[in-house]
Amino acid sequence: MKVILSGGGTGGHIYPALTIADQIKKLCPDADISFVGTQQGLEKDIIPRYGYPLKFIEVAGFRRSLSLDTLRSAAKLVAGLYDAYRIIKNERPDLVIGTGGYVCGPIVFMAALHGIPCCIQEQNAMPGVTNKILSRYVRKVFLGYKEAGKYFHGKAELEYTGNPIRTEILEHTREEALKELGLDAAKKTILVSGGSRGARSINKAMLEAELALSGRGDVQVLHATGDVNYEAYMAELAKRGGVDDNIIIKPYLHNMPVALAAADLAVFRSGAIGLAELMAKGVPSILVPYPYATANHQEFNARAVAAKGAAKVILDKELTGEKVLEAVEHLLLHQDELTKMQAAAKGLGKPQAAEVIASQALALIKK
């Protein structure tokens, strides 16, 4: 059995595809799985590290206004469709799965035209343009958020599964994580991350909050600033008098599953997969959506989670140290509210999403 997966450009499309691929391998160890991407996307570096073959097509995203770049993108789309046609004819896959990003458009579309079972996985509450178009040709759309369903008007069957997360996210207990990280079990742990590269606005606000929380006996902060921001952040903290040892600053957290297991509260961006991991662990959050995300999808994600009582939202343009400190201190003082948010987060968690997606996608082959 041959399966092709495609999703690229950013890690938010690539890692869900890899997680689904790993689940397919568990269900069908003999499956021949390969990926399709572009030379420009992060998939070029990420996919080979996981041991899967990667084939390339030539395609580019479209700008929202007519320009010379739009014409170039149109020419690349034609080339991409031809590349996809070649791959489909040569590989003859039994199943094709797209996880978003413009790269999956040609390969999923061409496979659907050839009658090959196809499905897509949409991570966000506000779907991407490519997936909205593809929903008219594929058999099934797996939704990370129920709220995304109203934006799909194609013939595909919609299935709310949640977003696929890494299995290691569920492997650690709070006690194990606190011990591994050297944290105090008697204190509430606040986990702060602006993503793998950090977020300057979150760092700026947290600097003020951490100075205020420094030395407190009831709370500890584990904050990943991002590699590029770390030295400047530490220099500014030192200039302001530094912080006590209940404030732990790292450039990067190499074992996020352990950090998530230790967290009682998170200050995060609202990327779909990061949120799925928070929900799977039942971690309530203060969310600061990235304001430049395509179609503002991070705010849609954050609002969907907040509407269920699992998060508070502070917009990036409104973010200050005073606001984040006020939100944190309120939750530290009101354990009943924090407990309700934890229960709401856990209720939204879909830790088996990857397994459900893999099994239902494979079932399409038999139909």
N, C-alpha and C positions, 0 to 999 in steps of 0.2 A: 504494500500500500504506500502511495506517495502523497505527501502533504506539503503544500507550499504555504508559508506564512509571510506576510509583508506588512510592515509598519515602520515608519522611520522619521528621520529628521531630528527628533528629540527622544530622550530617554523615556518620556511619558508614553510614547507609542511603542518603543522597542522592548522595554522590560515586560509589559503585559504579554507581548508576543512570545518572548522567551519562556515566561511562566506557563503559558498555554502549551507551548511546544514540549516542555518538560513533563507536563501532565499527560500529553498524548503518548509520550515515550513510556510512561508508567503503565498506561492502559494498553498500549500496543508496542511492546519492546522492539518488534521487527519493523516498525514504521520507518520509512525513508523520508526524513524531514529536511527541508531546505528553506532558505530565506531569499527574498528579493528585496533589494534596496538600491540606493544611489551611492555614487562615489563621494558625494558631498555631505551626506548625513552622518550622524554619530554611529549608525549601524555598521559602517565600514570598519570601525575599531572594536565595537562591542560584540557583535555577533560571533566573529571568529574565536573570541576568547571563551565562548561557551561550547565550542566544538561543532557548530553547525555550518554547513556550506552556505555561502552567500553568493548569489548572482546579481549582477548590476543591470539597471536600465537607466536610460537618459530621460529625466523628467524634472520639471521645476514648477514651483508654485506660482500662481497668478497674483499680480497686484490688483487692487480693487479699482484702479483707474486705468484708462486706456493710455498706453505709452509704448515706446520701442521695446521695453522689457516685456510687455504683454505679448507682443509679436514673437519675441524670442521664446517665451514660455510656450506659446502655441506651437512653434516649430519643434520644441523639445517634447511636447505632448505627443505629436505625431510620431517622433522617433521612439518615444517610450512605448507607444501602442505597438509599434513594429517589434521592438525588443520583447515586449510581453507576449506577442503572438508567437515569436520564435521559441521562447521558453515553454509556453503551453504546448506547442507542437512537439518539441523535443522531449519534454519531461512527461507529458500526459499524466498530470496529477489526478488523484481521486478526490481531492478536497483542497480548496484554497480559502485561507482565512486572512482577513485584513484587520489591522488594529489602528488604522488612522494615519494621517499624514498623506500628502499628495502622492507619495511614492506608491501607495497601495492601489491607487485608482486604476492605472492601466492593467495591472496583472489581474485584479479581481474582475474588472469589467470584461477583459478578454476571456477569462476562464468562464464567466457566466454566459457569454455569447456562444461558447463551445459546449454548453450544457453541463459543465462540471459543477457539482455542488459547491456553493460559496456562502460564507457568512462573514459578518464583520462584528468587531467589538468596539463599542463607543464608551470611552472612559468618563466623559464629562457631562454635566447637567445641561450644557449648551453644546450640541454636537458640532463637529467640524464640517466644512462644506463638502469635502470628499466623501465622508460617510453618508451625508444626506443624499448625495447623488447616487451613491452605490446602493442605498437601501431600495432603490427602484429595480435592481437587478439581482440582488442576492436573495437567498431563501430565509435567512434568519439574521436578526440584529440582537446582540447581547448588550444589555444596557447596564452601565455602571451606576446610573441614577434613574429612578422611575421618571423623574421630571423631564428627562430627555425624550421620552416617548412621544410627546405631543409635537415634536419637530420633525418626525419621520412620517412621510406620506406615501411611501412606496408600498410594494406588494409584500414586502418581507414580514415574517412573523416576528413580533417583538417579545423579548424574554428578559425580564429584570433579574440579573444574576449578581449584581455588584461587580467590583473590579478585582481582577486576579492579583493576588499578592504572593510574595515569596513564602515558602513553607517555613523557613527559619524564623519568620516573624513570630510564630506561635510556639517556638521551642523553649522559651525562657520564662521562669516565674519571676515575680517581683523580688522575692527574697534572694534568688540566685543572682539577679541582675544588680541589685544593690551591693551585694558582696563583691561581685566581679569589678564593679566600678569604684569600690571603696566609699560608698555613700552611707549616710546615717539613716537607718530604718525608722527612726523616730521623727524624722523631718519629712515634710511634703517636698517632692521633687518636681521642679519645673524644668521641662525640656524646651530649649529654644533653638530653632533652626530655620534659616531662610532658604533651604535647599542646598545642594552640593557646593555651590559657589558662594553661598551666603546671600544676605540681603542688606544693603546699606541702611535702608530706612528702619528695618527691625533692629539692626545693631545700634543705630543712633538712639532709638527709644529705649532699648534694653540697657544701654550704658547708664542712663539716668535711673532706671528702675533698679539696676543691680547695686548702684551706689547706695540707694535707699534701703535695699534688702540686706546689704552686707552686715554680717554680725548677728542677724536674727537667729533665734534658737529654734524656730518652728519651720524653717524653709531652707532649701538648698537649690541652687540653679546650676544646670548643666547646659552650657551655651556653646554651640558651634558657630563661629563667625564666618567661616569660609576662609580658605587659604589666603586669598588675595587681600582680605581685610584684617587678618589677625594682628600683624605687627602694629599697624596704625591704631587698632582698637586697644591693644595692651599699652601702647605709649600714652594714649589719651586717659586710660584708667590710672596709670601711674602719675600723670600730671595732676589728676584730681584726688590723689591721696591713696589710690589702690583700694582693694576690697579684701575682706576676710576669706577664710578657707571654705565658707559655705557657698561661695560663688566660684564655680569651676569653668574656666574659659578654655576652649580647644579650637584649633583652626578647622578641624574636621573630625567627625565621629566615624571611625572605621567600622564600628559594629553597631549600627543603628537598631537592629533587633533587640540588643541588650538594653540600649538607652530607652527604647519604647517600653520595654517591660518594667523599667524602673520608674517611669513617669507617672505622676498623679495629675499633671496638667501640662499642656503643650502650648507654646507660642509658635505658630507655623504659618507658612504660605498655605494656599489651598489647592495645590496640584492634586489631581484625582488619585494617584497611587499613594502619595503620602497620606492623604485623608483616609483611604481605604485601610492603610496599615494602622492608623490611629483608631479607627472604628473597630477593627478586628481585636485590638487590645483593650478596647473600652476606655480610651484616654480622651477626656474632654479637652477642649481647646479654645484658645483665643486666636482667631484666624485673621490674617492680614493678606487679602488677595493681591497677587501680583497685578498691578494696574495695566500692564502692557500685554497681557496674555491675549491671544487671538480671540476676537469676539467677546472679550471680557469674561471668558469662561470660568476663570478662577473665582470671580465674585458669584457667579451662578452656583458653583459648587459649594462655596461657603454659605450662601443663603439657604441652600437646600438642607445642609447639615444643621444650621442654626434654627431653621423652622421646626426641626424635630427635637430641639432642646439640648443638642449635644455640643454646641459651640456658641461663642460670642464673636461678633464680627466688628473689626475696626478697619475702615478703609485706609489704604496707604496714605492718601492725601490728608487724612485726619489723625494719623498716628503720631503720638508724642509720648515721651517718657511718663508724663503725668497720667495719660489715659491708660497706658498698659499697666502701670503700677496700681491705679485705682481698680482696674478689672481683676488683677491678681489678688490684691489685698481683700477685695470683696469676697472672692471665692475662698480665700484662706479663713476668713472670719465666719463664713456661712457653709459649714460642712454639709448641711442638709441639701443645699443647692448643688454643691459639687458632686455629692453622691447621686443626685437625680441626673446630672449631666453625664456621669459615668455610665449609669444604667441606659440612658438614651443612646450614648455612643456605642455601647455593647450591642444594643438592639439593632443598630444600623449595620453592624459588622457582618460581612459575608466571607468568612475565612475559607469556605469551600468553593468560592467562585471559579477558580481555575479548573478544578475537577469537574464542576457542572458544565462549564463551557466546553471543555475538551470532550466530555462524553456526549453532549448534545450535538456538537459539531461532527463527531465521528458517526453519529446516528444518521446524519444527512446522507451519507454514502449509501446507506441501505435503502433509502426512499426512492 
